[in-house]
Every structure is written in structure tokens, then in C-alpha cells.
Amino acid sequence: MSATTVRRPGALLAIAAILGSCGGPEPSAVSNLDTTGILLVAIGEQVQSKPPNEALAQALSDALLQAEANGVDIGYPVIDPVSGELVVSAASQRGRELLQAASIPVPHRIRNVTHGAGELRRILDDVTFLGSRGVPDASLIFMTVPDQRDNRALIVISAMSRSLLDYLAAHYPPDALAVQVDPTFSITGP
């Protein structure tokens, strides 16, 4: 599933400046962290990769398959928007070894991450059931998607809810979570 984003020229320019100054898709600035430790993602921030050509598209697809097959040891891959290289994510030493042994036919590098894609997928799936468990403000959750850029589980909500963020941080590793508040989404859609 791909993220639905709202493109705003000013926000995209600001994001490009931030990414350019930090050298690519490394985790977002600490200043974007909520007091719970959950990353807050602004509307319009690109957290998933859009490959510029077929070779990178295929390499990204292969890297996503490898992450899914080795979800304990490998996190989400992303394309660095500045350098254009594929960035693959090692969540363990075994993951690093798997990535080093992989035949990746495009320029790439390996970054270290804390959480594997399997753990993040479980969080994304589990969050969709919070409403049935009676979690306060779970009805604000509109969508869950992988945050490839930050190697986190991105939860899109239609309004800010301190009680929901506190619940998420208490039940999942906060450094595995990102939240985007998008008031344009409601029960009737965007």
C-alpha cells in the first residue's frame, strides 16, 4: 500500500532543505519528536521512496522483498532523494551480513536501524484493531503505512489526540512509531 500524501510546494521545499542538510533519508530531526518519543511527520513529507528509474524501482522492490523475508534482521529500504542511491537497513548483524551478501546492482549503502520490517509490519497491523479494543480516540486512525525514510510504522490520524499518542507509546516502542496528523481525512474520506 502506498501512502496518500498532500503536496504543498512550501512544505516540499522545506523538506528538501532539511534532507539536503542532513545528507539523505536518515531518521528525521529529533526536534520532530513528541514528548512520548513518537516521531511527528508533517503533511506532505515523503516517507516512502519514488524510484527515478526502472533499475532503482527493481532494486527497491527486491530490497522490500528481502526485508519482508528477513523481517527480524532487515528494516525498510529507501531511496536517498539527495544521492539517488538505495539505502538498505540492517536491524542486526545477521541483517548486515545478508545485505552485504546480496547482489544489489545499483549504488547503495547500508544503514543501521533498531527495528526490523517484520516488527514494524506487526505494529501496523495491530494498530488497526485498537478501535475494537476500546482504545480512546482509536477512531481517529485513518491509515497505517510503512515509513521507509525513518524505518518506522506511520499512523495517520485525523486529529491530534494526547490520549492516543500516550497509549501508542505505552504499548509499542516509541522509536518504532511515527504519527501524521492530517485533518483533511475524516470518516467520509479526504
N, C-alpha and C positions, 0 to 999 in steps of 0.2 A: 504494500500500500504506500502511496507517496503522500507527502504532506500537502495540505492545501495552504497556500500562502497568499497573503495580500501584498501586492507590490506597491511600495511607496518610494518614489525617487529619493527623497531626503533620507529616509531610513537606509536605503541601499547604499547611498554614498557614505553615510556614517559607518555602516558595517564594513564596507570596502576599506575605509581608512583604518578601522580597528584591525581588520585582518591583515592589511598591509604592514601595519606597525608591529604585529606580533609574529609575522612570518608564516601565517597559514592557519590551518584548521586545528590548532591546538585548543585545549579547553578554554572556554570564554573567560573573560576577565573576572577576577574574584569580586570586583565591585558589583557584578550582576547576581551575586548570591543573596538569597533570602536569609533571614536570621536562622532559619532551620538548616541551612546548608544546601537547600534546593536551588538549582540554577534557574533564574528567571530569564526567559527568552522573549525578546521584543517581537511584536508583529512585524513580519517582513524579513526577519533574519533567516537566512538559508542554512538549515541544519542537515540537509541531505544534498548529495552531490548531483550535479548535472554534467555528465561527461561531454567534453567539447568535440569528441570524435569517436569513431567506431572502435578503435583499438582500446581507448580508455573505457568505453562503455563495456566492452567484453571483459577487460581486466577487472573492472569494478564488480560486474556480475559474478565472475569467478571467485573474487575475494569474498563477496557476500555468501556464496555457497559454501566456501571454506569456513567462514565464521559460523554459519548455521550447523555445519557438520562437526565443528570443534568448539561448540559454544561455551565450554568451560575455560578454554585456553586462548581463544581468539575473540576480540571485540569487533565492532563495526569498522569497515573501511570507509574512506572518504577521499575525494579528490581535492587536493590543495588548490584553492582558487588563485593563489599567487604564483606558485611554481608550476602548476599543472600536473604535478606528479601524484601518483596513487599513494595514499598513506594507509598502511595496514596496521592493525592494532594487536599487540601481544598482551594478553592478560596473565600470562605465566611464562616461565622459562620454556616449558614444552611448546607453548604457543609461538614463542620467538623462534624456536628450532623448526617448527613446522613452516613458519613463514619464510625463514632463511632457506629452507629446502625447496620451497615452491618455485616453480618456473613462472615468474611474472615478467611478461615480455615488454613492459613499459617502464619508464623511470618511476622508481618507488622508494619509499623509506618505511621503516618500522618505528612506530611509537609505542610506548608502554602505557597501558591503561589498567585500571583497577578491576573492571567488571567485564566478564565475557558476554558475548552476544546472547548466549542461552539464558543467563541470569536476567539480562535486560528484557528479553522476549517474555520470560515468565512474569516479570513485573508488568509489562504492557498488557498481557492477557489478564492477569489477576485484577488489575485496576478496573477493568470493565465490569467486574462483579461487585464493586463496592456499594452500588445502589441497592442490590438485593440483600446486602448485609446490613443495611440501615445506617451506613456511614453518613454523617451530616454533610450536606451540600454535594454529595456524590452526583446528584442530578446536573451539576454544573459541568461535568466532564463531557466534552463533545467528541473528542477524538484522542487516540493514543497512536504514536508513531515512533520509529527509531530516530534518535538524534545522532546521526552518524558523525557530525562535526565534533561533538563533545563526548561521544560514546556514552550516552545516557538514554533513559526512557523518557520521551517527551509526552507530557499530558497537557492537552489543550482544554482550557476551561473558559466558560463564557463570562465569568465574573470572578474577581478575587475573593477568596474565602480563607481567612486565617484558620478556621477550624479544619478545613480540608487539607491545607498545607501541613498543619500540625499532625494530623492523622497520618498523612503520607510519610512524613519524616519519622514518625514513631514506628511505622510498620515496614518500611523499606529503607535501605541505605540512602541517606540524603544525597550522597555524591553519585548515586546512580540515577537521580531524578532531575528532570528539567520540566518547568511549567511555563506555558504561554497563556496569558490572559487575552482572549480575543472576544470582545463584547459584540462583534458583528455576528457571532454564532448564537443561535438560540434553538429552542425546540423545533421551530419551523425551518431552521437552516440559515445559511448565510444570506 
